[in-house]
Amino acid sequence: GDVMAGIEPTAGTINDVCAFGESGLLLLALEGSQIPAYFIPALGPAPKWCSYLEHLT
């Protein structure tokens, strides 16, 4: 496949990645307590509950 994005979080090592349904939203499990979210439009649309993301890119 092709590289869509490079994700290098500053809060620690990536332990797991969760793709939110059929959307382009990714959630990362890191070494820290925060769970960062990344939206990659090439992977799919934004979920309905955060559709405003479509207009930010």
PQR file of N, CA, C, O and H, with PARSE charges and radii, in Angstrom:
ATOM      1  N   GLY A   1       0.813  -1.181   0.000 -0.4000 1.5000
ATOM      2  CA  GLY A   1       0.000   0.000   0.000 -0.0000 2.0000
ATOM      3  C   GLY A   1       0.856   1.244   0.000  0.5500 1.7000
ATOM      4  O   GLY A   1       2.081   1.177   0.100 -0.5500 1.4000
ATOM      5  N   ASP A   2       0.211   2.353  -0.111 -0.4000 1.5000
ATOM      6  CA  ASP A   2       0.871   3.656  -0.113 -0.0000 2.0000
ATOM      7  C   ASP A   2       0.881   4.256   1.286  0.5500 1.7000
ATOM      8  O   ASP A   2      -0.005   3.979   2.095 -0.5500 1.4000
ATOM      9  H   ASP A   2      -0.784   2.407  -0.193  0.4000 1.0000
ATOM     10  N   VAL A   3       1.880   5.073   1.563 -0.4000 1.5000
ATOM     11  CA  VAL A   3       1.946   5.805   2.822 -0.0000 2.0000
ATOM     12  C   VAL A   3       0.945   6.949   2.754  0.5500 1.7000
ATOM     13  O   VAL A   3       0.990   7.758   1.827 -0.5500 1.4000
ATOM     14  H   VAL A   3       2.600   5.298   0.906  0.4000 1.0000
ATOM     15  N   MET A   4       0.046   7.022   3.723 -0.4000 1.5000
ATOM     16  CA  MET A   4      -0.975   8.078   3.770 -0.0000 2.0000
ATOM     17  C   MET A   4      -0.552   9.225   4.683  0.5500 1.7000
ATOM     18  O   MET A   4      -0.840  10.389   4.405 -0.5500 1.4000
ATOM     19  H   MET A   4       0.010   6.365   4.475  0.4000 1.0000
ATOM     20  N   ALA A   5       0.135   8.886   5.776 -0.4000 1.5000
ATOM     21  CA  ALA A   5       0.530   9.901   6.746 -0.0000 2.0000
ATOM     22  C   ALA A   5       1.641   9.344   7.619  0.5500 1.7000
ATOM     23  O   ALA A   5       1.757   8.134   7.808 -0.5500 1.4000
ATOM     24  H   ALA A   5       0.369   7.941   6.002  0.4000 1.0000
ATOM     25  N   GLY A   6       2.439  10.228   8.136 -0.4000 1.5000
ATOM     26  CA  GLY A   6       3.446   9.856   9.120 -0.0000 2.0000
ATOM     27  C   GLY A   6       3.000  10.387  10.474  0.5500 1.7000
ATOM     28  O   GLY A   6       2.798  11.591  10.633 -0.5500 1.4000
ATOM     29  H   GLY A   6       2.345  11.212   7.982  0.4000 1.0000
ATOM     30  N   ILE A   7       2.848   9.506  11.442 -0.4000 1.5000
ATOM     31  CA  ILE A   7       2.385   9.914  12.772 -0.0000 2.0000
ATOM     32  C   ILE A   7       3.508   9.647  13.763  0.5500 1.7000
ATOM     33  O   ILE A   7       3.923   8.504  13.956 -0.5500 1.4000
ATOM     34  H   ILE A   7       3.012   8.528  11.313  0.4000 1.0000
ATOM     35  N   GLU A   8       3.994  10.713  14.388 -0.4000 1.5000
ATOM     36  CA  GLU A   8       5.050  10.612  15.384 -0.0000 2.0000
ATOM     37  C   GLU A   8       4.621  11.382  16.629  0.5500 1.7000
ATOM     38  O   GLU A   8       4.997  12.543  16.789 -0.5500 1.4000
ATOM     39  H   GLU A   8       3.657  11.641  14.232  0.4000 1.0000
ATOM     40  N   PRO A   9       3.840  10.760  17.511 -0.5600 1.5000
ATOM     41  CA  PRO A   9       3.369  11.472  18.702  0.2800 2.0000
ATOM     42  C   PRO A   9       4.524  11.799  19.645  0.5500 1.7000
ATOM     43  O   PRO A   9       5.496  11.049  19.742 -0.5500 1.4000
ATOM     44  N   THR A  10       4.403  12.913  20.327 -0.4000 1.5000
ATOM     45  CA  THR A  10       5.451  13.343  21.253 -0.0000 2.0000
ATOM     46  C   THR A  10       5.228  12.789  22.655  0.5500 1.7000
ATOM     47  O   THR A  10       6.118  12.892  23.500 -0.5500 1.4000
ATOM     48  H   THR A  10       3.613  13.522  20.248  0.4000 1.0000
ATOM     49  N   ALA A  11       4.060  12.202  22.922 -0.4000 1.5000
ATOM     50  CA  ALA A  11       3.715  11.742  24.268 -0.0000 2.0000
ATOM     51  C   ALA A  11       4.195  10.331  24.576  0.5500 1.7000
ATOM     52  O   ALA A  11       3.933   9.830  25.670 -0.5500 1.4000
ATOM     53  H   ALA A  11       3.337  12.119  22.236  0.4000 1.0000
ATOM     54  N   GLY A  12       4.883   9.678  23.662 -0.4000 1.5000
ATOM     55  CA  GLY A  12       5.378   8.342  23.963 -0.0000 2.0000
ATOM     56  C   GLY A  12       5.287   7.405  22.778  0.5500 1.7000
ATOM     57  O   GLY A  12       5.023   7.819  21.649 -0.5500 1.4000
ATOM     58  H   GLY A  12       5.096  10.085  22.774  0.4000 1.0000
ATOM     59  N   THR A  13       5.510   6.142  23.060 -0.4000 1.5000
ATOM     60  CA  THR A  13       5.504   5.096  22.044 -0.0000 2.0000
ATOM     61  C   THR A  13       4.078   4.664  21.720  0.5500 1.7000
ATOM     62  O   THR A  13       3.233   4.588  22.613 -0.5500 1.4000
ATOM     63  H   THR A  13       5.724   5.806  23.978  0.4000 1.0000
ATOM     64  N   ILE A  14       3.808   4.382  20.453 -0.4000 1.5000
ATOM     65  CA  ILE A  14       2.490   3.891  20.042 -0.0000 2.0000
ATOM     66  C   ILE A  14       2.391   2.413  20.410  0.5500 1.7000
ATOM     67  O   ILE A  14       3.207   1.603  19.972 -0.5500 1.4000
ATOM     68  H   ILE A  14       4.495   4.444  19.728  0.4000 1.0000
ATOM     69  N   ASN A  15       1.382   2.064  21.223 -0.4000 1.5000
ATOM     70  CA  ASN A  15       1.147   0.674  21.612 -0.0000 2.0000
ATOM     71  C   ASN A  15       0.080   0.007  20.759  0.5500 1.7000
ATOM     72  O   ASN A  15       0.147  -1.196  20.509 -0.5500 1.4000
ATOM     73  H   ASN A  15       0.719   2.722  21.579  0.4000 1.0000
ATOM     74  N   ASP A  16      -0.905   0.780  20.310 -0.4000 1.5000
ATOM     75  CA  ASP A  16      -1.998   0.215  19.520 -0.0000 2.0000
ATOM     76  C   ASP A  16      -2.656   1.332  18.722  0.5500 1.7000
ATOM     77  O   ASP A  16      -2.594   2.502  19.100 -0.5500 1.4000
ATOM     78  H   ASP A  16      -0.959   1.758  20.514  0.4000 1.0000
ATOM     79  N   VAL A  17      -3.286   0.956  17.615 -0.4000 1.5000
ATOM     80  CA  VAL A  17      -4.021   1.896  16.767 -0.0000 2.0000
ATOM     81  C   VAL A  17      -5.424   1.353  16.583  0.5500 1.7000
ATOM     82  O   VAL A  17      -5.601   0.173  16.279 -0.5500 1.4000
ATOM     83  H   VAL A  17      -3.337   0.006  17.308  0.4000 1.0000
ATOM     84  N   CYS A  18      -6.424   2.208  16.766 -0.4000 1.5000
ATOM     85  CA  CYS A  18      -7.819   1.812  16.588 -0.0000 2.0000
ATOM     86  C   CYS A  18      -8.432   2.673  15.489  0.5500 1.7000
ATOM     87  O   CYS A  18      -8.496   3.895  15.617 -0.5500 1.4000
ATOM     88  H   CYS A  18      -6.280   3.166  17.013  0.4000 1.0000
ATOM     89  N   ALA A  19      -8.880   2.039  14.414 -0.4000 1.5000
ATOM     90  CA  ALA A  19      -9.589   2.749  13.344 -0.0000 2.0000
ATOM     91  C   ALA A  19     -11.060   2.799  13.734  0.5500 1.7000
ATOM     92  O   ALA A  19     -11.662   1.766  14.027 -0.5500 1.4000
ATOM     93  H   ALA A  19      -8.827   1.046  14.309  0.4000 1.0000
ATOM     94  N   PHE A  20     -11.637   3.991  13.737 -0.4000 1.5000
ATOM     95  CA  PHE A  20     -13.016   4.177  14.173 -0.0000 2.0000
ATOM     96  C   PHE A  20     -13.969   3.839  13.034  0.5500 1.7000
ATOM     97  O   PHE A  20     -14.192   4.659  12.144 -0.5500 1.4000
ATOM     98  H   PHE A  20     -11.147   4.830  13.499  0.4000 1.0000
ATOM     99  N   GLY A  21     -14.519   2.655  13.058 -0.4000 1.5000
ATOM    100  CA  GLY A  21     -15.505   2.228  12.065 -0.0000 2.0000
ATOM    101  C   GLY A  21     -14.993   2.352  10.642  0.5500 1.7000
ATOM    102  O   GLY A  21     -13.830   2.060  10.363 -0.5500 1.4000
ATOM    103  H   GLY A  21     -14.338   1.988  13.781  0.4000 1.0000
ATOM    104  N   GLU A  22     -15.864   2.784   9.747 -0.4000 1.5000
ATOM    105  CA  GLU A  22     -15.525   2.958   8.324 -0.0000 2.0000
ATOM    106  C   GLU A  22     -15.130   4.402   8.041  0.5500 1.7000
ATOM    107  O   GLU A  22     -15.419   4.932   6.968 -0.5500 1.4000
ATOM    108  H   GLU A  22     -16.809   3.021   9.974  0.4000 1.0000
ATOM    109  N   SER A  23     -14.472   5.034   9.001 -0.4000 1.5000
ATOM    110  CA  SER A  23     -14.112   6.442   8.850 -0.0000 2.0000
ATOM    111  C   SER A  23     -12.598   6.590   8.727  0.5500 1.7000
ATOM    112  O   SER A  23     -11.858   5.606   8.748 -0.5500 1.4000
ATOM    113  H   SER A  23     -14.238   4.604   9.873  0.4000 1.0000
ATOM    114  N   GLY A  24     -12.162   7.821   8.601 -0.4000 1.5000
ATOM    115  CA  GLY A  24     -10.743   8.125   8.543 -0.0000 2.0000
ATOM    116  C   GLY A  24     -10.191   8.545   9.891  0.5500 1.7000
ATOM    117  O   GLY A  24      -9.097   9.104   9.968 -0.5500 1.4000
ATOM    118  H   GLY A  24     -12.763   8.620   8.584  0.4000 1.0000
ATOM    119  N   LEU A  25     -10.942   8.278  10.963 -0.4000 1.5000
ATOM    120  CA  LEU A  25     -10.525   8.663  12.308 -0.0000 2.0000
ATOM    121  C   LEU A  25      -9.726   7.535  12.953  0.5500 1.7000
ATOM    122  O   LEU A  25     -10.185   6.394  13.014 -0.5500 1.4000
ATOM    123  H   LEU A  25     -11.831   7.823  10.901  0.4000 1.0000
ATOM    124  N   LEU A  26      -8.535   7.860  13.431 -0.4000 1.5000
ATOM    125  CA  LEU A  26      -7.676   6.899  14.118 -0.0000 2.0000
ATOM    126  C   LEU A  26      -7.457   7.353  15.551  0.5500 1.7000
ATOM    127  O   LEU A  26      -7.243   8.538  15.805 -0.5500 1.4000
ATOM    128  H   LEU A  26      -8.162   8.787  13.382  0.4000 1.0000
ATOM    129  N   LEU A  27      -7.511   6.416  16.488 -0.4000 1.5000
ATOM    130  CA  LEU A  27      -7.208   6.677  17.891 -0.0000 2.0000
ATOM    131  C   LEU A  27      -5.955   5.887  18.241  0.5500 1.7000
ATOM    132  O   LEU A  27      -5.821   4.725  17.857 -0.5500 1.4000
ATOM    133  H   LEU A  27      -7.685   5.453  16.282  0.4000 1.0000
ATOM    134  N   LEU A  28      -5.038   6.516  18.971 -0.4000 1.5000
ATOM    135  CA  LEU A  28      -3.777   5.860  19.317 -0.0000 2.0000
ATOM    136  C   LEU A  28      -3.700   5.591  20.809  0.5500 1.7000
ATOM    137  O   LEU A  28      -4.053   6.447  21.620 -0.5500 1.4000
ATOM    138  H   LEU A  28      -5.146   7.460  19.283  0.4000 1.0000
ATOM    139  N   ALA A  29      -3.241   4.406  21.170 -0.4000 1.5000
ATOM    140  CA  ALA A  29      -2.940   4.082  22.563 -0.0000 2.0000
ATOM    141  C   ALA A  29      -1.438   4.271  22.742  0.5500 1.7000
ATOM    142  O   ALA A  29      -0.634   3.591  22.104 -0.5500 1.4000
ATOM    143  H   ALA A  29      -2.955   3.710  20.511  0.4000 1.0000
ATOM    144  N   LEU A  30      -1.073   5.200  23.616 -0.4000 1.5000
ATOM    145  CA  LEU A  30       0.333   5.528  23.842 -0.0000 2.0000
ATOM    146  C   LEU A  30       0.771   5.080  25.232  0.5500 1.7000
ATOM    147  O   LEU A  30      -0.019   4.527  25.998 -0.5500 1.4000
ATOM    148  H   LEU A  30      -1.726   5.752  24.135  0.4000 1.0000
ATOM    149  N   GLU A  31       2.027   5.324  25.542 -0.4000 1.5000
ATOM    150  CA  GLU A  31       2.552   5.022  26.872 -0.0000 2.0000
ATOM    151  C   GLU A  31       1.898   5.903  27.936  0.5500 1.7000
ATOM    152  O   GLU A  31       1.777   5.485  29.087 -0.5500 1.4000
ATOM    153  H   GLU A  31       2.668   5.773  24.920  0.4000 1.0000
ATOM    154  N   GLY A  32       1.476   7.110  27.571 -0.4000 1.5000
ATOM    155  CA  GLY A  32       0.860   8.032  28.513 -0.0000 2.0000
ATOM    156  C   GLY A  32      -0.630   7.781  28.669  0.5500 1.7000
ATOM    157  O   GLY A  32      -1.161   6.813  28.125 -0.5500 1.4000
ATOM    158  H   GLY A  32       1.574   7.450  26.636  0.4000 1.0000
ATOM    159  N   SER A  33      -1.304   8.648  29.409 -0.4000 1.5000
ATOM    160  CA  SER A  33      -2.732   8.466  29.689 -0.0000 2.0000
ATOM    161  C   SER A  33      -3.640   9.097  28.633  0.5500 1.7000
ATOM    162  O   SER A  33      -4.827   8.773  28.583 -0.5500 1.4000
ATOM    163  H   SER A  33      -0.873   9.435  29.851  0.4000 1.0000
ATOM    164  N   GLN A  34      -3.119   9.979  27.797 -0.4000 1.5000
ATOM    165  CA  GLN A  34      -3.943  10.613  26.769 -0.0000 2.0000
ATOM    166  C   GLN A  34      -4.072   9.718  25.543  0.5500 1.7000
ATOM    167  O   GLN A  34      -3.172   8.937  25.230 -0.5500 1.4000
ATOM    168  H   GLN A  34      -2.155  10.242  27.838  0.4000 1.0000
ATOM    169  N   ILE A  35      -5.215   9.844  24.847 -0.4000 1.5000
ATOM    170  CA  ILE A  35      -5.464   9.085  23.618 -0.0000 2.0000
ATOM    171  C   ILE A  35      -5.641  10.091  22.485  0.5500 1.7000
ATOM    172  O   ILE A  35      -6.730  10.639  22.314 -0.5500 1.4000
ATOM    173  H   ILE A  35      -5.945  10.478  25.101  0.4000 1.0000
ATOM    174  N   PRO A  36      -4.585  10.341  21.708 -0.5600 1.5000
ATOM    175  CA  PRO A  36      -4.718  11.303  20.613  0.2800 2.0000
ATOM    176  C   PRO A  36      -5.537  10.727  19.456  0.5500 1.7000
ATOM    177  O   PRO A  36      -5.541   9.520  19.214 -0.5500 1.4000
ATOM    178  N   ALA A  37      -6.221  11.616  18.756 -0.4000 1.5000
ATOM    179  CA  ALA A  37      -7.028  11.234  17.596 -0.0000 2.0000
ATOM    180  C   ALA A  37      -6.459  11.920  16.359  0.5500 1.7000
ATOM    181  O   ALA A  37      -6.049  13.079  16.410 -0.5500 1.4000
ATOM    182  H   ALA A  37      -6.218  12.597  18.952  0.4000 1.0000
ATOM    183  N   TYR A  38      -6.441  11.193  15.257 -0.4000 1.5000
ATOM    184  CA  TYR A  38      -5.963  11.716  13.980 -0.0000 2.0000
ATOM    185  C   TYR A  38      -7.017  11.439  12.924  0.5500 1.7000
ATOM    186  O   TYR A  38      -7.581  10.347  12.870 -0.5500 1.4000
ATOM    187  H   TYR A  38      -6.774  10.251  15.216  0.4000 1.0000
ATOM    188  N   PHE A  39      -7.284  12.439  12.079 -0.4000 1.5000
ATOM    189  CA  PHE A  39      -8.235  12.271  10.985 -0.0000 2.0000
ATOM    190  C   PHE A  39      -7.469  12.289   9.671  0.5500 1.7000
ATOM    191  O   PHE A  39      -6.774  13.257   9.361 -0.5500 1.4000
ATOM    192  H   PHE A  39      -6.825  13.327  12.123  0.4000 1.0000
ATOM    193  N   ILE A  40      -7.600  11.207   8.898 -0.4000 1.5000
ATOM    194  CA  ILE A  40      -6.940  11.085   7.595 -0.0000 2.0000
ATOM    195  C   ILE A  40      -8.032  10.899   6.549  0.5500 1.7000
ATOM    196  O   ILE A  40      -8.533   9.788   6.377 -0.5500 1.4000
ATOM    197  H   ILE A  40      -8.165  10.421   9.150  0.4000 1.0000
ATOM    198  N   PRO A  41      -8.415  11.975   5.839 -0.5600 1.5000
ATOM    199  CA  PRO A  41      -9.536  11.920   4.888  0.2800 2.0000
ATOM    200  C   PRO A  41      -9.383  10.853   3.807  0.5500 1.7000
ATOM    201  O   PRO A  41     -10.384  10.330   3.317 -0.5500 1.4000
ATOM    202  N   ALA A  42      -8.156  10.522   3.427 -0.4000 1.5000
ATOM    203  CA  ALA A  42      -7.950   9.517   2.380 -0.0000 2.0000
ATOM    204  C   ALA A  42      -8.392   8.124   2.823  0.5500 1.7000
ATOM    205  O   ALA A  42      -8.620   7.252   1.984 -0.5500 1.4000
ATOM    206  H   ALA A  42      -7.343  10.947   3.825  0.4000 1.0000
ATOM    207  N   LEU A  43      -8.517   7.905   4.142 -0.4000 1.5000
ATOM    208  CA  LEU A  43      -8.959   6.604   4.656 -0.0000 2.0000
ATOM    209  C   LEU A  43     -10.475   6.476   4.714  0.5500 1.7000
ATOM    210  O   LEU A  43     -11.007   5.366   4.718 -0.5500 1.4000
ATOM    211  H   LEU A  43      -8.332   8.613   4.823  0.4000 1.0000
ATOM    212  N   GLY A  44     -11.171   7.606   4.758 -0.4000 1.5000
ATOM    213  CA  GLY A  44     -12.633   7.573   4.823 -0.0000 2.0000
ATOM    214  C   GLY A  44     -13.178   8.886   5.340  0.5500 1.7000
ATOM    215  O   GLY A  44     -12.409   9.773   5.710 -0.5500 1.4000
ATOM    216  H   GLY A  44     -10.739   8.508   4.755  0.4000 1.0000
ATOM    217  N   PRO A  45     -14.509   9.025   5.371 -0.5600 1.5000
ATOM    218  CA  PRO A  45     -15.127  10.263   5.843  0.2800 2.0000
ATOM    219  C   PRO A  45     -15.049  10.382   7.365  0.5500 1.7000
ATOM    220  O   PRO A  45     -14.728   9.422   8.065 -0.5500 1.4000
ATOM    221  N   ALA A  46     -15.347  11.566   7.850 -0.4000 1.5000
ATOM    222  CA  ALA A  46     -15.415  11.779   9.295 -0.0000 2.0000
ATOM    223  C   ALA A  46     -16.678  11.119   9.840  0.5500 1.7000
ATOM    224  O   ALA A  46     -17.688  11.052   9.139 -0.5500 1.4000
ATOM    225  H   ALA A  46     -15.608  12.346   7.281  0.4000 1.0000
ATOM    226  N   PRO A  47     -16.636  10.629  11.081 -0.5600 1.5000
ATOM    227  CA  PRO A  47     -17.853  10.082  11.689  0.2800 2.0000
ATOM    228  C   PRO A  47     -18.933  11.165  11.782  0.5500 1.7000
ATOM    229  O   PRO A  47     -18.615  12.353  11.826 -0.5500 1.4000
ATOM    230  N   LYS A  48     -20.193  10.763  11.813 -0.4000 1.5000
ATOM    231  CA  LYS A  48     -21.302  11.728  11.849 -0.0000 2.0000
ATOM    232  C   LYS A  48     -21.220  12.661  13.047  0.5500 1.7000
ATOM    233  O   LYS A  48     -21.574  13.835  12.939 -0.5500 1.4000
ATOM    234  H   LYS A  48     -20.451   9.797  11.777  0.4000 1.0000
ATOM    235  N   TRP A  49     -20.757  12.155  14.193 -0.4000 1.5000
ATOM    236  CA  TRP A  49     -20.726  12.973  15.398 -0.0000 2.0000
ATOM    237  C   TRP A  49     -19.614  14.023  15.374  0.5500 1.7000
ATOM    238  O   TRP A  49     -19.586  14.901  16.237 -0.5500 1.4000
ATOM    239  H   TRP A  49     -20.469  11.201  14.280  0.4000 1.0000
ATOM    240  N   CYS A  50     -18.706  13.951  14.412 -0.4000 1.5000
ATOM    241  CA  CYS A  50     -17.676  14.996  14.272 -0.0000 2.0000
ATOM    242  C   CYS A  50     -17.485  15.348  12.798  0.5500 1.7000
ATOM    243  O   CYS A  50     -16.359  15.455  12.312 -0.5500 1.4000
ATOM    244  H   CYS A  50     -18.729  13.238  13.712  0.4000 1.0000
ATOM    245  N   SER A  51     -18.590  15.523  12.107 -0.4000 1.5000
ATOM    246  CA  SER A  51     -18.556  15.801  10.667 -0.0000 2.0000
ATOM    247  C   SER A  51     -17.862  17.129  10.338  0.5500 1.7000
ATOM    248  O   SER A  51     -17.458  17.342   9.195 -0.5500 1.4000
ATOM    249  H   SER A  51     -19.504  15.436  12.502  0.4000 1.0000
ATOM    250  N   TYR A  52     -17.723  18.011  11.312 -0.4000 1.5000
ATOM    251  CA  TYR A  52     -17.042  19.289  11.077 -0.0000 2.0000
ATOM    252  C   TYR A  52     -15.590  19.077  10.643  0.5500 1.7000
ATOM    253  O   TYR A  52     -14.992  19.974  10.048 -0.5500 1.4000
ATOM    254  H   TYR A  52     -18.051  17.838  12.241  0.4000 1.0000
ATOM    255  N   LEU A  53     -15.013  17.903  10.931 -0.4000 1.5000
ATOM    256  CA  LEU A  53     -13.639  17.623  10.507 -0.0000 2.0000
ATOM    257  C   LEU A  53     -13.485  17.665   8.997  0.5500 1.7000
ATOM    258  O   LEU A  53     -12.420  18.018   8.489 -0.5500 1.4000
ATOM    259  H   LEU A  53     -15.499  17.175  11.414  0.4000 1.0000
ATOM    260  N   GLU A  54     -14.542  17.306   8.275 -0.4000 1.5000
ATOM    261  CA  GLU A  54     -14.494  17.312   6.812 -0.0000 2.0000
ATOM    262  C   GLU A  54     -14.179  18.703   6.268  0.5500 1.7000
ATOM    263  O   GLU A  54     -13.567  18.834   5.208 -0.5500 1.4000
ATOM    264  H   GLU A  54     -15.406  17.019   8.688  0.4000 1.0000
ATOM    265  N   HIS A  55     -14.596  19.739   6.993 -0.4000 1.5000
ATOM    266  CA  HIS A  55     -14.427  21.116   6.523 -0.0000 2.0000
ATOM    267  C   HIS A  55     -13.097  21.725   6.968  0.5500 1.7000
ATOM    268  O   HIS A  55     -12.755  22.828   6.543 -0.5500 1.4000
ATOM    269  H   HIS A  55     -15.093  19.633   7.855  0.4000 1.0000
ATOM    270  N   LEU A  56     -12.346  21.024   7.813 -0.4000 1.5000
ATOM    271  CA  LEU A  56     -11.070  21.545   8.299 -0.0000 2.0000
ATOM    272  C   LEU A  56      -9.903  21.171   7.404  0.5500 1.7000
ATOM    273  O   LEU A  56      -8.839  21.786   7.480 -0.5500 1.4000
ATOM    274  H   LEU A  56     -12.624  20.128   8.158  0.4000 1.0000
ATOM    275  N   THR A  57     -10.093  20.173   6.560 -0.4000 1.5000
ATOM    276  CA  THR A  57      -8.969  19.706   5.746 -0.0000 2.0000
ATOM    277  C   THR A  57      -9.022  20.276   4.349  0.5500 1.7000
ATOM    278  O   THR A  57      -8.149  19.985   3.530 -0.5500 1.4000
ATOM    279  H   THR A  57     -10.957  19.674   6.498  0.4000 1.0000
TER
END
